[in-house]
Structures are given as structure tokens and as C-alpha cells.
Amino acid sequence: MTYLLSPLDIAFYGILVSAISFLIIFFMTPYLIKYLNKKGRVVVDYHKPGKPNVPRPAGPVLLIGIVISEILLYFLILDVKIISVLLTTIIAFIVGYIDDMKTMPGWFKPAALILAAVPIIIIGSHGNYLGLIFDNAFIPILYILLILFIIPIVGNTINSIDVFNGVATGFIIITMIPLLVSVTVFGNTNVLLMGLPLLFGSIALYQYHKFPSKIFLGDSGTLLLGSMYASLSIVGNSEIIGLIALLPAVMNSFLFLSSVKKIVEHREVKTRPVTICSDFRLVASKDKSAPATLVRLILAKGPLSEQEIIVRIFILAIFSSILAFISIAIQYSFMMGKISL
């Protein structure tokens, strides 16, 4: 059973779960940073002078803030979709945390993330229609297969774009906005409430993850972000809108896979797509065997600093999010009968 929420309920619950997620993550992260430093769980930031050690992973604190917020939300609105999103998020975190603790082969994360899609299917939080821009496609069986692909693909897409300070959290913050607008416009206000802890949790963590990073996400953090984003788009019937917003990250994954021609970890690639200059600016590799990536394309015109690359990635995210907003407007106009084919 789910409750029919009034606008006042939506506003109050939204502020409550957003504040809880933000405050828990914002105030717990410094303690996690100290703990990780004390335990020596650090990695080298090769893009900085002196190559400083940065603690990793931030996934656990991100999970705690989101889980507490979502559990509270469940008891407030009793929507079983929350359980499916929460289970998907937790499984994705566990998959990433295993990879954080022990180096796993390249196939591990995509294959293991299929398990993260299972709760959505078993609980039945998905629909039978794939929401297109001008119509809906009734594909009940095919839709289940798509879900098994969507979660691993989006999870690993966010993981693959996490190459510089603050990029993954900043990217999610930007692209969550059109996704939340989409689910709201098309009447999925419960999904809006489910998505707010992810948005505000990412905003809180960004304060420590942004340049220069005080903590790195690790695979547990990136897979959590990507898989929860994907699950929200599925239960909110906004898969296409979510995909459009993620286009730069999707393009990055496509470029990498098409050039490497197999599923591998970035650390397994022998020839790096970019190299570091003596002034710590980055330049695109001229080696033909180097994989193609979004960053390598950005650097095609010449070397840039890490901060300049980060800004360009965020500009691309803003541009793709604008395209997502245009798609929402077209879809809404079509539904209201203002556009006919």
C-alpha cells in the first residue's frame, strides 16, 4: 500500500530525507577520511605535484546516508519501490567494495551488477512500457532483459568517468536534475522523493571529492551512484531521459570499449590515453594503440590542466542535461496532444 501524498506532504518529506542524507554524509565524511588515513587505505593522485596520497573509498559513508534516508522514507509513504531501489543500491555497493578491497578481473563488475538488477524485477517495481519520446513501447518480456543490462551499463559508465577530482559526484548532481524533473512531470512523485537522498548525498560528498580531492569514491562509491541512478530511471519510467542526460559518460564508455574491444579494467590498459607534462598539464597520447576516451578527445586541441578538463566535462553534462529537458518538454507536449505525428 502507498499513501496518496499532498503537495505539503511531498515538500515536507522531501526536505526531511534530503537534509538527513546531506547532514549524515557531510559530517561523517571527515571521520571516514581520518580512519582511512590511519589505516593506510590511500591511493596516489598522480595528477598533482608531489603525487599526494588520498584516502579511498568514500562509498561506505555515501551508503549510510542514503540507506537511512530511504528507510525513513519507506515508513513514511510505504512504497515497495523504495525497497527495490535500496536493495539494488546496496548490492552495487557490495560489488564495488569487493573490488576496492581486492583487485578483480575486468568482467567481475559488469557480471556481478546483474545481481543488482534482480530486486527491481522480483519486487515488480518496473513497468511493462518503455517510455519513448513520442510514445510508449509495450515490451513486458524484453523490458526485463533491458533492466538486466541497464544497471550494469550505467553503474560501470559512472565508474569509468570517475577519472578526475569531483567528476563522478559532480556529474551525478548535474544529471539528476533532469531525471527528477522527468519523474515529477509525469506523476512519479514517490520516485522524486526516492531520488532526493542521492542528489543531496552527492552534493554533500562533492564538498570533499571536488578538486583537490580529500577523498576518492572508489568503486563502491561510483557503482552505488550509477546503479541507484539507473534504478530510479527504471522505477520512474524515465530511462530514455536518464540516458540522454548521461550521454557524455555513455560516449566515454563506448569509445573505450570500441577501441579496446573487450571488457577490461582501466588499470589493465598498458598504453595510457593521456600523459602528464612536466607542468602537470595533461596531453592526449599520440600512440595509436592507446584507447579512445572522452578525455583524450577533450585534449585533442592541446594540453589542459586537470581543473580545465573537469570544467569541460561538466559543461558537456550540462549540455546533455539541457537536451534531456528538451526531450521532457517534447514528450509532455505529445502527451498533452500538442504534437501529432
N, C-alpha and C positions, 0 to 999 in steps of 0.2 A: 504493500500500500504506500502511495505517495500523497503528500498533502498538496492541495492547491494553494499556492503562495500568493499573497497580496503584494503589491509593489513595496509596501512598507516592510513586509517580511523579507523580501528579496534584498532590499537595501540593508536591513539590519544584519541578516545572516552573512551577506557579502562582506560587510565591513568587519564582522566578527572573525570569520575564517581567514580573511586577508591579513588582519592585524596579528592573529595568532601565528600564522605561518611566518610572516615577516619578522616578528619580535623573537620567536624561538631561534630562527636561523641567524638573525643579526647578532644576537647576544651570545649564542652558543659557539659560533664560528671562531672567535678569538681563543676560547678554551681548547677547541679542537686543534687549532694551529699550534698552540703551546704543547699539547700532548703529542702530536705528530713529530714536532721538532725534538722533543725529549726522547722519543722512541727511535729517532733517526730515520723516520719514514719520509724521506725527502728525495726529490729528483732535481737534476741540474736544469736551469733555464739558460740554454745555450745562446739565446738572442740578446743577452745582457752583458755589458762589460764586467769582467770578473767571474762570469758564469755562476751566479748565486744559487744556493740550494733553496728550493721551495717545497714546503710540506704538501703531501698528497696522500689520500684523496679527501675531497670535501663531500663526497656522496653521502656518508652517514648522517651528517647534520642536516643536509637537504631532505633526506628521507624522514628524519624525526619530525621536522617542522610540518611537512606535507601530510604525513600519516596522522598526526594528532589533529590537524585541522579537518581532514577528511572524515575521521571517525566522529568528531563532534558534529560535522555537517550531516552525517548519516542519521544520528539520533535526533537531529532537528527536523529533517524532511523525509526520512525513511525511504529513500530511493535506492533500490538494489544496484542501480548502475554505479553508484559510488563504490560498492564492494568490488565490482569487476575492474574498475579503473585502478583502485587501490591495490588489488592483487597483481594486476599487470605491472604496475609501478614497482612493487616490492620484488617480483620475480626478476624484472630487468635490473634492478639494483643488485640483487644477489649475483646475477650473471656477471655484471661489471666488477663487483667486488672480488669475485674469484679471479678475474683477470688482473685486478690490481695487486692481489696477493701473490699470484703465480702466473708467470708468462705462459699463455695458452696459444695454440696454433691459430692461424687466421680464420679457419672455419668455425671455431668454437662460438664466438659471439653471435653470428647470424643464425647458426643452427640452434643454439640454446635459447635465443629470443623467440623462437617459435612457441616455446612453452609459455612465454609471457602473453601470447595472444589467446591462449586456451580459456582463461576465465571469462573473457568477453563472450566467447562462443557458448560455453557451458551455461552461463547465467542468462544468456539471451539478451544481452544489452545492445546488440546490433539490430539494425532493421533488415528488411528484405530489399530495400531500394537503395541504389547508389545515386546520391544527389549529384546530378549534372548541372551545367549552367542553364540550359534551356529546357530540361526535363528531368525525370527520374527514371532510372533503368531498374526494372524488376528482375533481379538476379539472385534469388534466395540461396541456391547452392554455390554458385560462383562467388557470391559475396563472402561466404565463409572461407573459401580458399584465398580471397583477396586479403582478408584480415590476417591470415597466417603469413602473408608476405608483407603487409603494411607495417606491422610492428617491428620486425627485424630491419626492414629497409630504413624506416625513419630513425630508429634507435641508432643504427650504425652511421646514418647520414649526419646526425648531430655529433656523433663521436668523431667522425672524420674531419669535421670542420673546426674542431677544438684544437687549433694549431698555434694560436697566439693568446696572449693575456686577455681574458674577458670576452673572447669571441663567442663561445657557446652560450653563456648566460645572456649576453647582450643580444645575440641572435634570437634566442627564445623570447626574450622580453618584447622585441620588436614584432616578431611573427605571431605571438599570442594575441595581440590586439585585434587583427582582422578575424582570427579564429573565434574569439569571444564575441565579437560583434556579429559574426555569422550565426552562431548558435542562438544569440539573443533575438536577432531579427526574425529568425524562423521558428521562434517559440520554445526553444530548449533552455528555459531559464535555469533549470536544475543543473544543466551542464555548464552554464555560465558560472554558477556557484562552485562547481567542482573544479573549474579551471583557475579560479582566483588564487587558491593557495599556491599553485605552480607559478603564476605570474608574480605574485608578491614575494614568494620564496626566492625566485630568481633575482628579483630586484634587490633583496637583502644580501644574497650571496655575491651579487655583482660588485658590491662595495669592497669586497676582499679579493675578488677574482679579476677585477679590471686592472689595467696597466698602471703601475707594475704590480703583478700578482703577489698577494701574500699567501695564497693557497691555490693549488690546482684541483680541478674537479676529479680527475681520474676517470677510468671507465665506468665506475659505479655512478658517478655524477652525470656523465654525458648520456649513458644508456637510460638512466632514470628520466632525464629531461626529454629525450627523444621519444621514448616509449609512452610516457604519460601524455605528451603532445599528440601522438598518434592515436592513443586510446580515446582522448577527448574528441578528436575529429571524427572518430568512428561512432561513438555513442551520441554525438551531436549531429550526425548525418551531414558533416561538413568536410568530407575527405578531400574533395576537389579544391575547395577554398584553402585548406591546410596545405595541400600540395603546391598550389600556386605561390603561397607565401614563402614556402621553403625552397623555391626554385634555385637560388644560388647554391645552397647546400646540396641539393639534388644534383645539380650540374657538376659540382666538385666530385661527388661520388662517382658519377657517370664517367667523367674524364679519367679519373684514377683507374677505375675498373677496365675501361676500354683500352687504356694504354698498357696496363699490367697484364690484363687478360686472365686474371684469376683472383680469387679472394685471398688476400694476404694482409698481415699487419703492416702498418707504415714502417715499423722498426725493422721489418724483414727486407725492405727495399734497399738494395745495395747502392744505387745511384740516387742521390737526393735531387728533388725537383728544383730546389733553390740552394744557393750558397751564401755564406756570410762574408761581407767585405771587412777590411781592417777597421773601418769606422762603425761596424756593426749594422750597416745597412744591408738589406738582402737583395740579391740579384738572381734572375732566372738562370737556371743551368743551361749551358749550351750543349750538353751531352744528349745526343739523340735517344739514348737508352733511358734517360730519366723520365719518370711518369709525368703525365699531364695532370695538373691540378688547377683549381681556381686561383690560388696564389701565384702560380707560375704565369698564368695569363695576365693577372694584375701587374706583374713585374715585367711584362713583355716590352714596355716602353723604356725601362731603365730601373735602376736600383731605388728602393724606398726604405724608410725606417719601419720598424715594427708598428709604431703608432700610426703611420701613414697607411699601412696595409689594413690595419684594424678599421680605420675610418672608412676606407673604400669598401670593405666587406659589409659594414653597417649601412652604407649608402645603397648597396645592392639589395640588402634585406629590406630597407625602406621602400625601394622601388618595387620589389616583388610584392610587398605588402599593399602598396597602392594598387597594383594590378589585382590583388585579391579583393580589395574594396570595390573596384570597378566591377569585378565578377559578381560580388554580392548584390550590387545595385542592379545589374542586368538580370540576375536570377530573380530578384524581388519584383522587378518591373514585369518580367514574364509571368510570374505567378499571379500578379495583380491584373493581368490581361492587357497591359500597356504595350507589350511587344507580341507580335504574332509572326509565326513562320509560315 
